[in-house]
Amino acid sequence: MEITQNKIICPKFEQTFSILGKKWTGLIIDVLLEGPHRFKDLSQSIPEVSDRVLVERLKELEQTGIVTKELDENCELRSGYCLTTKGHALESVMKEVQSWADEWISEEECHQA
């Protein structure tokens, strides 16, 4: 007789993956780790993402306090997106994910999808 135990997943861990696990979110954070970007620059940095999805992801990241939208230093009407302190705290996580990917994901796997 096999006894299975249901693993209890930490709600914080689950919430983290519901945020970071969405397609394009990691790439957006990775680009913003370089510094503030205007929408068009983000869009050019991640050309595969549609503008509609990019807008959605940026709004979600703003709602979670990872990204903020700020006026540029010239106080023009244009604004840019940048990481908050909470967002910058993901830098080590992003580096670890990249390190794991470098070791375990093949070039062939990158082109399947």
N, C-alpha and C positions, 0 to 999 in steps of 0.2 A: 504494500500500500504506500503510495507516494503522498507525502504531505507537502503542500505548497504554502508558502507564506507570502502574503501580499506585502511588497515593500512599500513602506510609507515614504512618499516623496515630500521633501521639505517644500512647503508652499513658496518660500523665497526662491529656492532653486528653480522650481517650476515657473514662477513668474519671470525670472531672469531669462530662461530659454524661450518663453513666449515673446519676449522683447527681441532678444538677440538672434533668435532662430528664424526670424522672417527674412525672406530673400531680400538682398540688397542692404539690409541694415548694417551688417558687418563692414561692407565696403564703404558705406557712407561714413561710418565712424572712423575707419582707417584713413580715408581722405581728410577728414576734419582733424585728425591727429597732427596733420602737417600744418594746420593753422586755419583761420577763418576763410570761408569760400562763399562767393555769391552763388545764387542758384544756377546760373548759366555755367559757371566754372565747375560746380559739382556735376552737372549734367554732362559736361564734356569729359570730366574725369572718369565717369562711369557711363559710357555711351550706350551700353546694352539696356539700361533702365529707361522706361518711358517717363516723360515729365509727370504724368498723372501719378504713377507709382512713387516717384521721387517725392512729390508733394505729400502724398499719404505718409510715407516713411518719416519725412522730416517733421510732420505734425505729430506723429506718434512719439518720436524722439523728444520733441518739445514737451509733450504732455507728461512724459516720464522724467523730465528734468535732466536729460542727457545732452540735449542740444538747446541752444538759445539763438534767437534771431536778433541781431543788433544793428544799429545804424553805423555806418562807417565813420572814420575819424573826421571827415569833412562835413559831417551832419547833412549829407545829401539824402534824398528820399530813398535811394537804393540801400538795401540792407544785405548783410551777410549772415551766414550761419556759422556758429562756432560751438565747440564743446564747452560744457559747464565743468565745474570741478568734478562732479559726478561722472561726466563723460570722460574726462581725462584719466580718471581712476581706472578706466578700462584698458589703458595702454599696455600694461603688463599682460593682461588677458589676451589681447590681440597679438602680442609678440609670441606668447605661448602657443596660440592656435596656429600661427604662421610656422613656428618651429615644428609642431606636430605635422602640419601639412607637408612641409619640406621633406620630412622623414617618411611619411606614410602614404602620400598621394602621388600616384604616377602621372606622367605627362598624358598617357592614354586616357586615364580617368578624367582628366581636365577637359578632354574634347568629346566626352560622351555626354550627352544631356540634351 
